[in-house]
Amino acid sequence: MLSLITIQFYYRFTSVSDPVSLARRFSLKALAFWALLVILFSGLFGSLSYILYGPNVNKDSQLSQDFLKTYCLYSDEYVYIGPQYSFHDKENKKIYHMLSIGGICITAIMLWATFLIVVYFIYRIYKVFAERGLPFYASKKLQRQLFKTLILQSLIPIMCMYIPLTFMFVFSMFGVGSGSVANLISMFAAIYPSLDPLLAMLCIKSMKARIKNIICCSRNRRVQIDVVDTDYTDIRVVYALQDISVRNGDAVA
């Protein structure tokens, strides 16, 4: 999910900074590259998690009691995956599990890398909004609405899933269990897909107005058209739009 969010921010950054190359960077030919990138990132994350956080004898002995107490499940009725940073041997000596410690470091690097890339694109988009001569296909107002919507859509999984999950991993380092509270993460993961389109409906004014007209059966068909001031428009956009119009057989005034 984080890799997809990162690609979305790159798409939004391209649309406000260099819209002429938007069709090339996100064409059908480029789709294979983006899909492969997401698959590789997800596959690496999943493989490392399974190898480094997979079940073992020490985890089985410890988790069997917790699962039986919290969920009334026996060891043959569930599967699990997660880190175990330390355990005690037969002499009650504390031994650190280096695979789990190394795994959490790799996981943190992967998550923070995508997060920092997103923050970089947010910063660059804000800088583009502050400049004159914005090379936008759409109006500045609409671009701001789309940017705001994308940020809110990204904050939901970060606040509801990734931050609580991070606390769970950190607390387990100090032997603090989460118990049934961990179920909230699964609940948020199930609710998140339904919130995503709702945010777009609330933040994008044209979409909100269209939905309002459909619900209220409004007969008002007037559509507000934004006027683009040529003093604030990159000349490349004018040429690109003219070229598109000519190729589509449209008349160019």
N, C-alpha and C positions, 0 to 999 in steps of 0.2 A: 504493500500500500504506500509506503514512503517513497519507493522508486517511482510509482505512478504520480504521486503528488509533485515530486521533483520535475518530472517531465511536463506536468501541467504548468508549473511556474515558468519553465523554459519556453513553453508555447506562448504564455501570456507576455513574457519579456520580448520575444520575437515579434509579436503582434504590435507592440507599442514602440519598439526601437527600430525594427527593420522589416516592415510588413511585406515588402517586395519579395523577400526570400522566404516568406511563410509557406507558400505553396510548395516550394522545393524542399524545405526542411521537414515538412510533414505530409509529403506525398505518399501515394500507395507504395512506391519503391522504398521510401524511408520507413514505412510501417514495419517491415521485417526487422530492421535494425532496432527500432524501439521495443518491439516485442521480444527480440533476443536479449536486449539489455535487461528487461524486467525479469525474464526467465532465468538468466544467469545470476542476477542479484538475489532473486528469491531462492533459486536452487542452492546457491552458496550458503545463504542464511539457513535454509532448512537442513542441508547436509551437515553443516557444522553443529547445529543444534542437536541433531540426532546422534552424531558421533560423540560430541563432548558432553551432552546433557542426557544421554540415554540411560535406560534402567541398568542397575547393577545390584549386587547382593546387599550392600550397605544401605542403599536407598530403599530396597524392598523391605528390609527389617524395620526401618524407621517409619516409612510411609504407611505400611500395613495397619499400624495402630491408629494413625491419624485418619485414614480413610474409613476405618471401621467405626471410629468414634464420631466423625463428622457426617459421613454419608451412609453409614451402615453397609459398606461394600467390602467384600473380601478380595484378596489379591488376584483371583482369577476373574474378577468382574470389572476390571478397569485397566486402562493403560495410562502412562504418564510420561512426561518429559520435563526435565528441569535440572538446574545445577545443585550440586551438593559440595560446598566449599571445604567442609571438614567432617571427620567422623572419628570415633574412638575405637581403638583396637581392643583385644581381649584383656590387655593390661590397663585399660581405661586411659590410654595415652592418646592425646589429640593429634591426629594426622591430617594434614591439608591435602585436598584433592586438587592437584595442579591442573588437570584437564578442565575442570569446571572454572577455575580461576582464569586460565588462559582463554577459555571460551567466552567468559563474560567480558573480557578485555576486547576480544575480536568483535563481539556483538556490539559493544559500546562504540567502537571505532566506526563500524558500518552505519549505525544509527546516527551518530553525530556527524558523519560525513554528509549524509543526505540532508540533515537538518541545516548544516552550515551552508550547503549549496542553495537551499531554499532561501535562507536569510540573505545570501548574496544577491539572488535574483530580486528579492523584495526591495533591497537597497537600490539596485540599478533601475528598477521600474520607477521608484520614487524620484530618482534623479532625472529620468526621462520626462516625467510629468512636470517637473519644475523648469524644464528647458523651453525655449521658444522654438517655433518651427517644428512641431511634433509631427512625425511621419505616420499619422494614423489613417487607416481606412475608415474606421468608425469614428464617431465623435469622441471628444475628450471626456464628456460626461458619461457616455456608455462604457468607455474603457475603464474609468474609475469604478463604475458599478460592477463590472466583471472582475476587476482586481479585488475589490472589497469582498465580493462573493467567494472568490477562490481562497482568500485568507480565512474567512469564517468557516468554509468547508474543510480547510486544513486544520483549524484549531480544534474541531470536534474530536477527531480520532487522537490528536496529540493529548488533549486534556482528559479525555474519557478512557483512553486505552493505553497509550504509550507511557504517560507519566505514572498512572497507577501500577502498570507492569514494571516500570523501573523501580518504584518503591518496593515492590514485592521482591525483586532480585536483590536490592540493597539490604532490606530488612533481614532476608534469609542469611546474609553474611554474619549477622549478629545473633542468629538463632531465634529470631522473632518470626513466628508463623502467621499467615494471613487467615487461615481457616476458611470458613464459608464466605468471607468478604471477597475472596478471589472470584466468586461467581458474578460479581458486579461487572467485571471486565467482559465476560461473555455476554452479559445483558447489553452492555453498551455497544459491543461489536454487532449485535443483532439489530439494535435500534439505529445505528449510524447510517445505513443505506437509505432509510426512509427520511432522515433529516436532510440529507444532501440536496435533493431536488426542492425541498421546502425552502431552504435558504435562497436558492436561485429565484424562486417565485416571489420571495419577499424583498430581495435586494435589487433586482433588475426591474426598473419601473415600467418599461414597456411590456414585460412579461406579466407583471402584476396587473397592469391596466387591461391587458388582453384577457386574463383569467377573470377579472372583475366583470368585463363586458359579457363573457360567456355565461357566467353564473347569474348575472342580473338580466340576461337577455336584452342587453342594451342595443338600440338601433343606431347609436352614434358611431359612424364609421370614419370619423375624422382622425387622421393620423398626424402626429407632430413630427415634422421633418427638421432636423438640425441643419443649420446653415454653416458651411465651412468657410472660415475667413482665410483667404489666400495668403495673408501676411503671416499666418501661423501654421502653414501647411508646407511640408517638404515637397519640392518640385518633383521629386522622384515618384511620389504617390500620384500626382496628376498625370505624369507620363504613363505610369503603370495602369491606372484606371482607363486612360484613353486607349492603351494597347489592348486591354481586356475587352473594351467596348467594340473596337474594330474587329477583333477576332470573333466576337459573338455576333457580328453583323448588325450591331446597334448603330444608330446615328449619333455622331459626336458633335455637339454644338461648339 
